[in-house]
């Protein structure tokens, strides 16, 4: 195997690109886990990940999720996902910004979000039955903004995710299904890190976190 030695500035850029790709991947993984039950392929992929937990809370939470995936039963997870996140009318957790910020579905948080999504050029997929303020949808938007290297990422996060997602993920971390509890813990650790990272960027713009 040959090794290419990169100049210091190129090596730094490669490391930055890798970090940004990992951020986008984590957003996509969390979106997938929240939106629909994990299938056999996803569980096998998670169970096969080699994670060094070290001292990093995100890596530690991911290692715990990997262990939970290795021990999970797919059919039981399908039932658990419905019970926790969907429900006949609604699940034990209602993963929508309007619910956590306004106390009602389809409320002001969704109106504000739709305005920003139009401004950013995002359109709701015709195949989607969920309002745009579903937690998974917001994670997917963040993944795309990270992929694009968009300067809008910090503003979008601080406006539409920071005020409520950790409360929602706290609730998920308390459910009685280990796999989904570990999902909530991973989401919470990751969002805490993202918030610390993006607050500095948001301070450069006239953005205020709006608490419900």
Legacy VTK file of the C-alpha trace (Angstrom):
# vtk DataFile Version 3.0
C-alpha trace
ASCII
DATASET POLYDATA
POINTS 212 float
0.000 0.000 0.000
1.324 3.396 -0.961
0.974 6.419 1.281
0.692 9.979 0.039
2.276 12.605 2.264
0.176 15.740 2.084
1.481 19.241 2.699
0.484 20.595 6.090
-2.288 22.777 4.686
-3.674 19.980 2.508
-3.512 17.500 5.382
-5.407 19.962 7.544
-8.039 20.367 4.848
-8.346 16.582 4.479
-8.905 16.287 8.218
-11.507 19.039 8.104
-13.307 17.350 5.210
-13.337 14.060 7.137
-14.812 15.748 10.198
-17.514 17.409 8.117
-18.361 14.097 6.414
-18.666 12.440 9.825
-21.000 15.193 11.037
-23.235 14.730 7.995
-23.195 10.941 8.435
-24.253 11.212 12.078
-27.126 13.507 11.168
-28.225 11.032 8.492
-27.914 8.039 10.829
-29.987 9.725 13.539
-32.583 10.774 10.975
-32.867 7.196 9.722
-33.214 5.756 13.226
-35.902 8.225 14.254
-37.922 8.158 11.033
-38.445 4.399 10.625
-37.587 1.078 12.266
-34.074 -0.250 11.777
-34.039 -3.070 9.210
-31.753 -6.100 9.264
-29.123 -4.466 7.044
-28.868 -1.392 9.247
-28.674 -3.461 12.419
-25.945 -5.650 10.910
-24.020 -2.568 9.796
-24.263 -0.958 13.225
-23.337 -4.166 15.030
-20.233 -4.473 12.850
-18.892 -0.986 13.542
-15.602 -0.811 15.400
-15.746 2.167 17.733
-13.083 3.258 20.178
-15.140 5.008 22.857
-12.194 6.831 24.419
-13.181 9.920 26.380
-15.448 11.444 23.747
-19.153 11.395 24.762
-20.295 10.954 21.144
-17.981 7.983 20.588
-19.036 6.474 23.921
-22.713 6.824 23.012
-22.099 5.357 19.558
-20.299 2.372 21.107
-23.315 1.783 23.359
-25.645 1.923 20.353
-23.435 -0.572 18.496
-23.747 -2.963 21.445
-27.517 -2.471 21.571
-27.758 -3.175 17.832
-25.856 -6.438 18.292
-28.358 -7.532 20.941
-31.523 -6.242 19.248
-34.377 -8.218 17.714
-35.592 -6.605 14.485
-39.266 -7.446 14.917
-39.261 -6.223 18.507
-37.622 -2.979 17.372
-40.306 -2.470 14.755
-42.988 -2.657 17.440
-40.934 -0.462 19.765
-40.446 2.209 17.094
-44.188 2.388 16.531
-44.899 2.573 20.259
-42.244 5.150 21.060
-42.305 7.434 18.012
-45.497 6.887 15.987
-48.470 5.446 17.868
-52.060 5.016 16.761
-52.715 8.711 17.364
-49.256 9.659 18.587
-46.400 7.806 20.209
-44.936 8.134 23.665
-42.693 10.808 22.121
-43.931 13.348 19.575
-40.773 14.288 17.639
-41.930 17.584 16.157
-40.605 21.076 16.772
-44.113 22.531 17.115
-44.985 20.042 19.851
-41.922 20.800 21.946
-41.828 24.540 21.294
-45.516 25.453 21.092
-47.311 22.552 22.763
-49.355 21.797 19.635
-48.706 20.163 16.291
-48.624 22.272 13.115
-47.969 25.461 15.094
-45.727 28.519 14.764
-42.454 26.577 14.780
-43.568 24.825 11.588
-44.616 28.108 9.955
-41.211 29.661 10.688
-39.404 26.537 9.504
-41.285 26.438 6.206
-40.320 30.052 5.584
-36.636 29.256 6.060
-36.813 26.064 3.995
-38.277 28.000 1.068
-35.569 30.621 1.436
-32.891 27.900 1.364
-34.449 26.168 -1.643
-35.667 23.010 0.122
-38.960 21.420 -0.893
-40.957 18.764 0.911
-40.801 15.369 -0.775
-44.121 14.293 -2.276
-43.630 10.861 -0.688
-43.351 12.294 2.837
-46.422 12.227 5.070
-44.768 14.035 7.990
-44.749 17.808 8.487
-41.364 19.374 7.868
-40.679 19.971 11.551
-40.257 16.241 12.244
-36.935 15.644 14.008
-35.723 13.325 11.242
-36.461 15.928 8.560
-34.475 18.582 10.424
-31.538 16.192 10.787
-31.696 15.497 7.043
-31.626 19.213 6.253
-28.613 19.661 8.517
-26.826 16.783 6.766
-27.361 18.466 3.403
-26.188 21.840 4.696
-23.033 20.228 6.094
-22.442 18.400 2.808
-22.756 21.677 0.929
-20.459 23.511 3.323
-23.247 26.064 3.660
-22.727 29.054 5.911
-26.435 28.728 6.729
-25.828 25.608 8.826
-25.163 27.446 12.093
-28.142 29.751 11.664
-30.488 26.881 10.805
-29.305 24.805 13.763
-29.550 27.585 16.304
-32.965 28.692 15.054
-34.717 25.387 14.433
-32.902 22.645 16.398
-31.157 24.155 19.408
-34.306 25.278 21.275
-35.885 21.820 21.566
-34.032 18.783 20.192
-32.149 17.927 23.386
-35.414 17.795 25.343
-36.870 15.441 22.746
-33.761 13.264 22.743
-33.767 13.245 26.562
-37.265 11.783 26.374
-36.118 9.188 23.846
-33.184 8.244 26.077
-35.657 7.327 28.838
-37.732 4.792 26.877
-37.729 1.146 27.935
-36.189 -0.203 24.706
-32.388 -0.275 24.976
-31.757 0.361 21.281
-33.912 3.485 21.178
-32.668 4.701 24.547
-29.126 4.441 23.201
-30.272 6.281 20.055
-31.511 9.109 22.251
-28.218 9.195 24.153
-26.212 9.324 20.935
-28.420 12.084 19.572
-28.118 14.080 22.759
-24.321 13.788 22.916
-24.003 14.735 19.264
-26.401 17.679 19.463
-24.630 18.971 22.584
-21.352 18.900 20.664
-22.957 20.548 17.638
-24.425 23.272 19.802
-21.064 24.053 21.371
-19.466 24.058 17.923
-22.101 26.197 16.214
-22.795 28.738 18.946
-19.546 30.469 18.069
-20.556 30.627 14.416
-24.054 31.834 15.263
-22.597 34.671 17.343
-21.282 36.155 14.115
-24.882 36.573 12.890
-27.789 38.459 14.488
-29.481 35.246 15.699
-31.149 34.706 19.016
-32.195 31.291 20.360
-35.941 31.442 20.876
-36.966 29.362 23.849
-40.607 28.185 23.946
LINES 1 213
212 0 1 2 3 4 5 6 7 8 9 10 11 12 13 14 15 16 17 18 19 20 21 22 23 24 25 26 27 28 29 30 31 32 33 34 35 36 37 38 39 40 41 42 43 44 45 46 47 48 49 50 51 52 53 54 55 56 57 58 59 60 61 62 63 64 65 66 67 68 69 70 71 72 73 74 75 76 77 78 79 80 81 82 83 84 85 86 87 88 89 90 91 92 93 94 95 96 97 98 99 100 101 102 103 104 105 106 107 108 109 110 111 112 113 114 115 116 117 118 119 120 121 122 123 124 125 126 127 128 129 130 131 132 133 134 135 136 137 138 139 140 141 142 143 144 145 146 147 148 149 150 151 152 153 154 155 156 157 158 159 160 161 162 163 164 165 166 167 168 169 170 171 172 173 174 175 176 177 178 179 180 181 182 183 184 185 186 187 188 189 190 191 192 193 194 195 196 197 198 199 200 201 202 203 204 205 206 207 208 209 210 211
